[in-house]
Every structure is written in structure tokens, then in C-alpha cells.
Amino acid sequence: MHSHSGQFCPGHAKDQLEDVIKHAISLGYTTMGLTEHMPRTSLEDLYPEELDEPEASLAALAPRHTAYLEEAQRLQKLYAPQISLLIGFEGEWLRPAYKTLIGDLAAHPAIDYFIGSLHHVNGVPIDYDKEYYARAMASVGTLTNGTTTHGTCASATTTTEPRSENGEVRGVNGCEEKMYERYYDQQYEMLAALRPRIVGHFDLIRLMSSDPSRDVRHWRGVWERIERNLAFVASYDGWLECNSSALRKGLAEPYPCRVIAEKWLSLGGKFTLSDDSHGIAQLGTNYGRALDFLSSLDVTTLWTLRREPQHQDSAIGKTMQTSLIHAGVSVDEIRDTVSKWSL
């Protein structure tokens, strides 16, 4: 339910979209969500690889999205006998001003759903590299007597980190804890504004953390925000993805980690499955490990969208309308397919 191609996500991904789909079919995929990144509208939102010619890079984004939708619809029809292709996009929440754009993109008649994602804190990427992660942390600052002091974290290089009363390390000079809080506050802004069908990599903030496996329940302010966000997603029946890309990037658990997944399930929350692939080589990677993780949580069903006919014109023998329904898929059924792979 979360994938990218080099054709429409150059710099981040590889391969033509049609080749990615052909490979998915060869693996036994029966449903695949296409979710190329949405266009951005400001020079300050460009990634480093886009900065050689920033004006040209920015100008290319909206036309590329239009071309993606046209190609996705062509491929959806072409490969319909072999695979159900869902057309979506990944909505990137950089700031509240993006609400209107994401809403407009989602209203396109070809769009089946979108993923609501946060890759930034205060507009700074948190998953690009360690340098940008440090910049994001520096943008948050620390709290002194209730006042935000910006820039304090920029020189946070001590090796002995402060601990809270229960002994949990708070992050470099406490700044990482504050950045986690800011991440989940901005995630909540996105959730409240957009109510996305799927919430992308819920705890992406831990990817480049000083301790990606830390138990975030020990950071009281962080955990309260996580619980708030999960409860809100559950309130409108949104889904979290079990995103196996965390495993590909060296983390011990998929997104979200175990303690967050357990809390989500206690709220009756539903999971979908994704590899967040950026090309053929990453399709389905670590699905076996992700399924083991889900089984250890007693998850037996994952969720997707399925197109169903609404009206059949018997006179011409054609379906006039279709609608998307929520469809459960057995974890065991997916495991049977994955077991045949050599990934």
C-alpha cells in the first residue's frame, strides 16, 4: 500500500513504474498501492539532490505529478486482469499551509487514497541523513523555565546524557526528547487536518535517533502525544501501516515499534502492510520478518482497499460504477505467498 518508482520519484527511487508493477505481478501481488510523493511548492522544501538547479527542480514537481496520474491510470487498466492497482500519493506534511494542496490532490477522481506522512520537524528532514537530523533537533531548542531557547541543541555534543527521574536517557542534552514531542505534535496537526486513510511510518522519528530502540514510554510527554495521536486515528477508523522499510534500514522492528503497535491494537486499530519500496529491488523486502512481528502481536488480518461494482447495466453488459470497500486479508495467506520468494 506504499510504493515509489524512479520514474516519478527521481533521486530517491529507481526503475520505471511499469517495470515495478510487472515485478510485483511476478511475485504474486494481487493488490498494490501506487503512492508517489506529492509535489512541493517552495524552494525551502527541496532535498539536497534537487538543489543544483532549484528553480528547475521545483518547476518539475507539479507536471511530474500530473504525468504520474496519467501513467498510473493507463497501467491500472492495462494490468487489471493480473493485479488490482490502487492509485494514491504520499502526502508530506511540512507545514499547515500544505493542507489545501493535499486536499486538492486527494480530490482528483483517479485518487483512491493517500498516505499521511511526516518526514520533517520544523520543515527540516529527519530521515535524510544524520546532519539533517541534527539540524532538525537544533531547530527545536530546549525548554528553560518554560521558555523555548532556540539553537541550544546545535552544540549538544556531550557524551553523558541527562536522565529523567526513572533513569531513562533523555537524548542529547534533552533535545532529542523535545524533538520527539515536536514531531508528534506536528503529526497531530497533519492528522487533524487531513484524516488520512493510512498513516505512514508512524514513528519515523526513531530512524536516526541516538537510540532507535529506546522505550518511548519513559518519555512521559512523548508517550502522551503518541497515545493522543493513536486515539485520534482510531476515532475515524484510519489505518497504520506495518512498514517493513525500517528493517531494511537497520532497525530491529518495523514502523511502528512494538510498544506503539501494542497500544494501537488495544484501541482496536487496524494495520495495512507496506514495503515503502523505492524500486524493484525493494519490493516485498523483509515481509517475512514483518509478518513474524505481526504474528507475535496476534495480528491475523491486514487491511486493504478493494474495488467493487456498484451498478451493472445488463443491456450493454458493462459495469457503470465502482466503489472502494475495506477488505481484510489473512496474514497466513500473505505468508504463503512470501514463503515462495527468495528475498
C-alpha positions in Angstrom: 0.0 0.0 0.0 3.1 2.3 -0.1 5.5 2.3 -3.1 7.6 4.6 -5.2 9.3 4.4 -8.6 12.4 6.1 -10.0 10.3 7.4 -12.9 8.2 9.7 -10.7 10.5 9.9 -7.6 13.9 10.5 -9.2 16.8 10.8 -6.8 15.0 8.8 -4.2 13.9 5.7 -6.1 14.8 3.6 -9.2 13.1 1.9 -12.2 10.1 2.7 -14.4 6.7 2.4 -12.8 5.6 -0.2 -15.3 8.6 -2.4 -14.6 7.9 -2.2 -10.8 4.3 -3.3 -11.4 5.5 -6.2 -13.7 7.8 -7.4 -10.9 5.1 -7.2 -8.3 2.9 -9.4 -10.5 5.8 -11.9 -10.8 6.0 -12.1 -7.0 2.3 -12.9 -6.7 1.0 -9.5 -5.6 -2.8 -9.2 -6.2 -3.2 -5.7 -4.9 -0.6 -2.8 -5.0 -0.9 0.8 -4.0 0.9 3.4 -6.0 1.9 6.3 -3.8 4.4 8.6 -5.4 5.4 11.7 -3.4 3.2 14.7 -3.8 4.7 17.9 -5.4 6.1 20.5 -3.1 5.6 24.2 -3.7 8.5 26.0 -2.0 12.2 26.2 -2.7 12.9 25.7 1.0 11.3 22.2 0.8 13.7 20.8 -1.8 16.0 18.0 -0.9 19.8 18.3 -1.3 19.9 16.3 -4.6 17.4 18.9 -6.0 19.5 21.9 -5.2 21.8 22.0 -8.2 19.1 23.7 -10.2 16.5 24.6 -7.5 14.1 26.6 -9.7 14.0 23.9 -12.4 13.6 21.2 -9.7 10.7 22.9 -8.2 9.0 23.7 -11.5 9.2 20.0 -12.5 7.3 18.7 -9.5 3.7 19.5 -10.4 3.9 18.4 -14.0 5.5 15.2 -12.9 2.6 14.5 -10.6 0.2 15.1 -13.5 2.2 12.7 -15.6 2.2 10.1 -12.8 -1.6 10.2 -12.6 -1.9 9.7 -16.3 0.5 6.8 -16.4 -1.0 5.2 -13.3 -4.4 5.2 -14.9 -3.1 3.7 -18.1 -1.3 0.9 -16.1 -4.3 0.3 -13.9 -6.4 -0.5 -17.0 -3.7 -2.4 -18.8 -2.9 -4.8 -15.9 -6.4 -5.1 -14.4 -6.6 -8.8 -15.4 -3.4 -9.5 -13.3 -3.4 -7.1 -10.4 -5.6 -4.5 -8.7 -3.7 -1.2 -8.8 -4.8 1.4 -6.3 -3.8 5.0 -7.2 -2.7 7.3 -4.4 0.1 9.5 -3.3 2.1 10.2 -0.2 1.1 13.5 1.3 4.0 15.2 3.0 3.1 17.5 5.9 5.8 20.2 6.0 3.5 22.9 7.4 -0.2 23.6 7.8 -0.1 25.6 4.5 0.0 22.3 2.7 -3.5 21.3 3.8 -5.2 22.9 0.8 -2.8 21.4 -1.7 -3.1 17.9 -0.3 -6.9 18.2 -0.2 -6.9 19.3 -3.8 -4.7 16.4 -4.9 -6.8 14.0 -3.0 -10.0 15.2 -4.7 -8.7 14.1 -8.1 -11.2 11.5 -9.4 -8.4 8.9 -10.1 -7.2 9.0 -6.4 -8.3 6.1 -4.3 -6.5 7.2 -1.1 -3.4 9.0 0.2 -0.8 8.3 2.9 -0.4 11.0 5.5 3.3 11.2 6.4 5.7 13.4 8.3 9.3 13.4 7.1 10.3 16.7 8.8 10.4 18.6 12.1 10.0 22.3 11.7 10.5 21.9 8.0 13.8 20.1 8.3 14.1 16.4 7.1 14.6 13.9 9.9 15.2 10.8 7.7 17.7 12.1 5.1 21.0 11.9 7.0 22.5 12.5 10.4 23.4 16.1 9.6 19.8 17.0 8.7 18.6 15.1 11.8 20.9 17.2 13.9 19.6 20.4 12.2 16.0 19.4 13.0 17.0 18.8 16.6 18.7 22.2 16.7 15.6 23.9 15.4 13.6 22.6 18.4 15.7 24.0 21.2 15.3 23.2 24.8 12.9 24.4 27.5 14.3 26.6 30.3 11.7 27.7 32.9 9.0 27.2 30.3 10.7 29.3 27.7 11.9 27.9 24.4 15.6 28.7 23.7 16.2 28.1 20.0 19.6 26.9 18.9 20.6 25.4 22.2 20.7 21.9 20.7 23.0 22.9 17.9 26.1 22.4 20.1 24.7 19.4 22.0 27.8 17.2 21.8 28.1 15.8 25.3 28.6 12.1 25.6 27.0 11.9 29.1 23.3 12.4 28.5 20.9 13.6 31.3 18.5 11.2 32.7 14.9 11.6 34.0 13.9 10.5 37.4 13.4 6.9 36.3 16.8 6.8 34.8 15.8 6.9 31.2 18.3 8.8 29.0 16.6 11.9 27.7 18.6 12.3 24.5 21.5 14.7 23.8 21.0 17.5 26.4 17.3 16.6 26.5 16.9 17.9 22.9 16.0 14.6 21.3 13.1 14.2 23.7 11.8 17.6 22.8 12.2 16.9 19.1 10.2 13.7 19.5 7.5 15.8 21.2 7.5 18.3 18.4 7.4 15.5 15.8 4.2 14.0 17.3 2.7 17.5 17.7 3.2 18.2 14.0 2.0 14.7 13.2 -1.2 15.5 15.1 -1.6 18.7 13.1 -1.5 16.6 10.0 -3.9 14.0 11.3 -6.5 16.6 12.5 -6.3 18.5 9.2 -6.3 15.6 6.8 -7.6 12.4 8.5 -5.6 10.2 6.1 -6.8 6.7 5.3 -3.3 5.4 6.0 -0.8 7.0 8.4 2.7 6.5 7.0 5.7 5.2 9.1 4.1 6.4 12.4 7.4 6.6 14.3 9.8 7.5 11.6 11.4 9.9 14.1 13.4 7.0 15.6 15.2 6.1 12.4 18.3 8.3 13.0 17.8 8.7 16.8 20.7 8.2 19.1 18.8 5.1 20.4 16.2 3.9 17.9 15.2 1.0 20.3 14.5 3.2 23.3 11.3 2.6 25.2 9.5 5.9 24.5 7.0 5.2 27.3 9.7 6.5 29.6 9.5 9.9 28.0 6.2 11.0 29.5 5.5 13.9 27.2 6.3 11.9 24.1 4.2 8.9 25.2 1.2 11.1 26.0 1.4 12.6 22.5 1.7 9.1 20.9 -1.4 7.9 22.8 -3.3 11.1 21.7 -2.4 10.6 18.1 -3.3 6.9 18.0 -6.6 7.6 19.7 -7.4 10.2 17.1 -6.6 7.9 14.2 -8.7 5.1 15.8 -11.6 7.6 16.2 -12.0 8.0 12.4 -11.1 4.4 11.6 -7.8 5.2 9.9 -5.1 2.6 9.5 -1.5 2.4 10.4 0.9 0.7 8.0 3.2 -2.0 9.2 6.1 -0.6 7.2 9.0 -3.1 6.6 11.4 -0.4 5.3 12.5 0.2 8.9 14.0 -3.3 8.8 15.8 -2.6 5.5 17.3 0.5 7.1 18.7 -1.4 10.0 16.1 -1.0 12.7 15.1 -4.0 14.8 11.4 -3.6 14.4 9.1 -2.3 11.6 7.3 1.1 11.9 5.7 1.3 14.3 7.7 -0.3 17.0 6.3 -2.9 19.4 5.1 -0.7 22.3 3.3 1.6 19.8 1.8 -1.3 17.9 0.5 -2.8 21.2 -1.1 0.4 22.2 -2.7 0.7 18.7 -4.1 -2.8 18.8 -5.5 -2.1 22.3 -7.6 0.7 20.7 -8.9 -1.7 18.1 -6.6 -0.3 15.4 -6.1 -1.9 12.0 -2.9 -2.4 10.1 -2.2 -2.5 6.4 1.1 -3.8 5.0 3.8 -1.9 3.1 7.4 -2.2 2.0 7.7 1.6 1.2 9.7 0.3 -1.8 11.7 2.7 -3.9 12.2 0.4 -6.9 12.2 -3.3 -8.0 15.0 -4.4 -5.6 13.0 -3.3 -2.5 9.6 -4.9 -3.4 8.5 -7.1 -0.5 11.8 -6.9 1.3 11.6 -8.1 4.9 8.0 -9.0 4.6 8.7 -12.4 6.3 10.1 -10.6 9.3 7.3 -8.1 9.3 4.7 -10.9 9.3 6.5 -12.6 12.1 6.4 -9.3 14.1 2.6 -9.0 13.4 2.0 -12.6 14.4 3.9 -12.1 17.6 1.3 -9.4 18.3 -1.6 -11.8 17.5 -2.5 -9.9 14.3 -4.3 -12.3 12.0 -5.8 -9.8 9.5 -4.4 -6.9 7.5 -6.4 -4.4 5.6 -6.5 -3.1 2.1 -9.0 -1.5 -0.4 -10.9 -3.4 -3.0 -12.9 -2.1 -5.9 -16.4 -3.5 -6.1 -19.1 -2.9 -8.8 -22.0 -0.8 -7.8 -24.2 -0.9 -10.8 -24.4 -3.3 -13.8 -26.1 -2.3 -17.0 -27.5 -5.6 -18.2 -28.4 -4.0 -21.6 -24.8 -3.4 -22.5 -23.1 -5.8 -20.1 -20.9 -3.2 -18.5 -20.3 -2.0 -15.0 -21.2 1.6 -14.8 -19.8 2.5 -11.3 -17.4 1.0 -8.8 -16.7 1.8 -5.2 -13.9 1.0 -2.8 -14.5 -1.2 0.2 -12.4 -2.2 3.1 -11.1 -5.7 2.7 -9.4 -7.9 5.2 -6.6 -10.2 4.1 -5.3 -13.1 6.2 -1.7 -12.8 7.4 -1.4 -16.6 6.7 -2.4 -16.0 3.1 0.2 -13.4 2.6 2.8 -15.5 4.4 2.1 -18.4 1.9 2.9 -16.1 -1.0 6.0 -14.6 0.7 7.4 -18.1 1.5 7.8 -18.7 -2.2 10.1 -15.7 -2.6 13.9 -15.7 -2.2 14.2 -12.1 -0.9 
